[in-house]
Amino acid sequence: MNEKHLTDPRTVYYHQAFPEQAHQHPQLEQVMDPQPITGENEYQGNDRLKDRNAFITGGDSGIGRAVAIAYAREGANAVIQYLPGEEKDVEDTLGILQKEPGQFSAIPADFRESGQASQAYRKAHDFLGTVDILVLNSGEQVAIQQLQDLTIDRVKETFDVKLFSIYEIVREAEQDLVAGASIITTSSVQGFDPSPFFLDYAASNGAINNLTVSLSKYFAPKGIRVNGVAPGPVWTPLQLDGGRPNNDLSDFGQNTLLGRPGQPIEMASLYVFLASDAASYVTSQVFGATGGKAVHL
């Protein structure tokens, strides 16, 4: 029987070997082959976030871009943060967002520098007036072959971008958040099943998972929900910005149960759900979107 209304999850998105291509820093999504699928031609909204205001870190490309597009089409206003040097991706993303009815802006900030994250949040708040949704999605992933290749400066930089920026933003935002607001972190399957190639990256994600649960307990009495998303291998610019051992893409995502990596659009609906009233009884959870790799706290 040929069920034409069904979609085979093994082949719905790119599932071949990836071609060799240039690796650079910062890596721009526009030059990746194939282009990540972030939803500009696919995502259809239903006003599930109508008139809500979101601040999305790492929102210019990859998962953050997919979330920003989905939120815009669900009726939200949004400010995205991006790393200086990624202006071409930002312009492209804003061009898509600004076709929607809401208000949208972008803020450059380098989270390796102390204070940049809280300043970026404050600028977003000033633009939006209020912030109802925090999507804490900034990332930095650099693979290493030998422990001696991993400097303490490298470890600190990874934690600055991924973990300490969350502390900065949440501390700054606490005075503004009200009952019904939602905080959503982005970690990784590496936080549950760490690889020896990602000693600092995996550890930072484990800490984010722990922090997500701690924050949920802190904010629950205030009516603010805190959850996380732990993606598996997803085709984003991180993979071409030092994120693969020896820059080798030959087996990227092939060892998942579904036999392929994920696409950013496949993450977006989780972030929409967690920010919406449909998740009103959901807090203190970290959701895996991994192609079958197990996640557990």
C-alpha positions, 0 to 999 in steps of 0.5 A, a space after each residue: 500500500 502506498 500511503 501518499 499522505 505519509 512522509 518517510 522520516 529517513 528521506 524527507 530531508 538531505 540524507 546523502 554524503 555531504 560534499 567537501 567544502 570550505 571551512 571558515 570562521 565565522 561560517 555563513 549559512 549562505 555558502 553551505 552546500 546544501 543549504 540548511 532548511 530553516 523554513 522560509 519556504 516550508 513553515 506555516 503559522 497558526 497565530 500560536 504566539 500572536 503579539 508575543 515578544 521574543 529575544 533569540 540568541 544566535 538567531 541569524 542562522 541555523 536553529 536560531 534562524 528557523 526558530 525566528 522564522 517560525 515565531 514570526 509566522 506564529 505572530 510574534 515580534 522578535 529581536 535576534 542576536 548575532 556574532 559580528 561578522 555574520 551580517 550577510 546571514 543577518 540581512 537575509 534572515 531579517 529580509 524574511 522576517 520583515 515580510 511578516 506583520 510583526 516588528 523585528 530587529 537584530 543586535 550584534 554581540 560577542 558573548 565571549 566578552 563579559 557584559 555583552 549578553 546582558 547588554 544585548 538583552 537590554 537593547 532587545 527589551 528596549 526595542 520590544 517594550 517587553 520580552 515574553 520569550 527567551 530563546 537562549 541558543 548561542 553556540 560555539 563548537 570546536 572539535 579537538 583531536 588531542 587533549 593537549 589541543 584544548 587550551 584553557 582559553 578555548 574552554 573558557 570561550 566555549 563556556 562564555 558563549 554557551 553557558 555564561 551568556 545564559 546566566 547574564 541574560 536571565 539575571 538581566 531579564 528576571 526583573 522584566 519577566 512576568 507570569 506566562 513568560 517562557 525561557 527555552 535553552 538550547 543544549 545538545 545530545 552531547 550533554 547526555 552522550 559526550 564525545 571525546 572530540 568535544 570535551 568543552 562543548 559537551 561539558 557546557 551542554 551538560 551544564 546547560 541541561 542542569 541549569 535548565 532544571 535549576 532555573 525551572 525550580 526557581 521560576 516556577 513560583 513566579 509562573 514562568 516556565 523553563 525548558 530546553 531542547 537538546 538537538 542531535 546532529 543538525 546541519 548548521 554553520 557550526 559544522 563548518 566552523 571547526 565543529 567536525 573532527 578533521 573537518 570530515 563530513 563524510 559520516 555526519 549524522 549517518 549514525 542516528 537511527 534515522 540515518 541522516 542529520 536533522 535540519 533546523 526546521 525540524 527543531 523549530 516546532 519544539 520551540 514554538 510548542 514550548 513558548 505557547 500556551 499548549 505547553 502550559 503544564 510543561 516545565 523543567 524538561 529537556 526535549 531531545 530532537 536527535 534522530 533517535 539518540 537517547 537523552 535522559 537526565 
